[in-house]
Amino acid sequence: MKIAIFGGSFNPIHLGHIKLVKCAVEIASLDKVLLIPTGITPHKSNREMVSAQHRLEMCKIAVSSYENIEVSSIEINREGKSYTYQTLNSLKEIYPNDEFYIIMGSDMYLSLHTWKNADSFLKNLNVISDLRNGVDLKEMEKQSQLLEKYGAKSYFINHSVMTVSSTEIRSRLENNQDVSSLLDSKVLEYIKTHHLYGM
């Protein structure tokens, strides 16, 4: 079975995230995607982060209609910062005979080799990244060749699917601007009900 992990703060999860997963499923014929909200992320400030439980619930709402996408609390349940190598090690114990993929945006892709214990978790790992608007294709290809030396194979989604960021959505919500085209309607309802992001 081909299993992909897609981690992030998902603060909040938006339609760009879902579109990226759907494109990844198509390009790599994935059987299952594990959507994994981070507990304490090593890459970002947690200053504007809503609680892990809220982010977990929003993820569950956003993917509730997709049979092949599951939400995992594996990183939220782990104490301390969440690192990809720890998550992959844990999942490989649960799915010892399956092939693993990781889904990410191009910004994360270009720094992947610098992540903690990258030399160990990149072995036999398949990496799927989108080509965001403005991304340097030569840099992406160069990174692909570097990751190949670690033992990782890269797949590219040949168009930009992450045209909006969670940061932009939080700003719009705080300023009472329309985000109905960017969020699942039930996620937006959850945000309003729980008065998240200044709502």
N, C-alpha and C positions, 0 to 999 in steps of 0.2 A: 504494500500500500504506500502511496506517495502522500506524505504528511508535511504540510507547511506550517510554520509558526509566523505570526505577524504580531510583533510586540509594539507597544507605544504607550504614551500617557493617556491617549484618547480623552482629551480634556477640552472639549467633548469629542466623541466619535462623530464623524460627519460623512456625507455621501461620497466624498473623495476617497475615504478609506475603503468604503464598500466597493466602489468601482475598481480600485486597485486590486482588491482581493479577487473580484470576479474576473478581471483580466488575467491575473496570475493563474487562477484555476484553469482558464482556457489555454494559456500558452504552454503550461506544463502538464496538463491533464491530471491535476491534483485530485486525490480522493477525499482529503480532509484538510481543513484549515483550522488551526487553533489560534483564536484571537486572544492575546495575552496582555491585559492592562498591567502596567508596571506598578509596583508598590512604591519604592523610592528609586527613582531613576538616576543613574550616574551621569547622564548626559545633559540634564536640564535642571533649572531651578525649580524648586517645589513651592515657590512663593504664591503662585496663582493657581495651584492645583486644588481642585475640590477633592473630597474624601475618596479613598479607594473604593468604598462601597457604592458611592454614587456613580463613579466611572464604570464599575463592574456592571451595575444595573443598566446603565445607558447602553453598554455594549450588548448585553443580552437582548434588550429591546430592539436594537438596530439590526441584529442578525436573526431574529426569531423566525423569520419566514424562509431561511436558507438551511436546507437539510445538511449540507456538507460543511457548514461553518459552526464551530463550537466556541464558546467562551471559557477560558481557563483562568482560575484564580491562583495558579501555581506561584506566580511572583508576588502577588499581594499577600499570600499566606507566608511567604518567606521573610524572616526578619532581616533588617538591614537592606543595603542596596541590592538591586537585582542585576545580575550579569547574565548575558546570553549563554556563556559556557555552562553555567550552573543549570539553567533551564533545559538546555539540550541534553546534558548528562542525565537529568532526572527523567526527561521524556524518553530517552533511549532505553532506560530501564523498564519503562512501561510498554514501549513499542520496540522491542529488541530486533525485530526482523524487518522493519520498515525503512523506507528511504526518506531522508529529511531535506526539506527546503526551508529557506527563510525569505520572507517578503519585506522589502524596505524601499523607501524613497531614495533618489539618487544622492542626496546629501549624506545620508547615513552610509550608503554603498561606498562612497569615495573614502570614507574614514574607517571602513570595516577592519582593515588589517591592523589598526591601532587599538582595537578593543581588547579588553583584558583576556589573556589566554587565547588570543586569536589563532596562534599556531596550532593549538590542539583542536579547537572546535571547528576550524575550517576544513579539516580533512574529510573528504567525501561528502561535503555539504554543497547543496545546490542553492544558489543565490538568485533571487528574482528582483529586479529593480525597474522602476519606470524611468523614462527619459523626460524629465521636467523641462518646461520651456526655459531656454537659456543655458541648459547644461552643455558642457564642453564634451562633445562626442569622443574626441581624441583622448581626453582624460578618462572617460568611462572605459574605453578600449584598453588603455594603459593599465587601469585598475583591474580589468578582467584578466589580463595577462599576469599581473602580480598575484592575484588570488589563485590563479591556476597553479602557480608554483607551490602554494600552500595545500593544494589538493581540492580546491573548490571550483565548481563549474558555474558560469554566469548565464542568466537568461535576461533579455531586455524586452520590456514592453515598449514598442516603438512609437508611442505617442504619450504625451503628458496626460496623466489622469488625476494628479493631485493639484488641481488649479486653485485650491483654497487651503488655508491653514487654520488650525484650531485657534491660534492666536488672533487671527482676523475675525473669526466667529465670536470669540469672547469679547473683542472690542465692539463688534456690532451689537451684541446682546446688552452690553453695559450702556450703550448709547441708544438703546431701544430701536435699533434698525432692523429691517426685515431680513430674516435668515431662513425663510421657509423653503427656499430652493437649495439650501446647503445642508440641511439636517432632515433626518427622518421625522415625519410629523409627530410620531409617538415619543421620540427622543425630545423634541422641542416641548411637547406637553409635559414630560417628566421634569425638564428644566424649569418650566414655569411653576409647576406644582410645588417643587422643592426650593424655589427661589434661589436658583443657582446663577452665578455670573451676574449678579446685580439685578436679576429679574424680580 
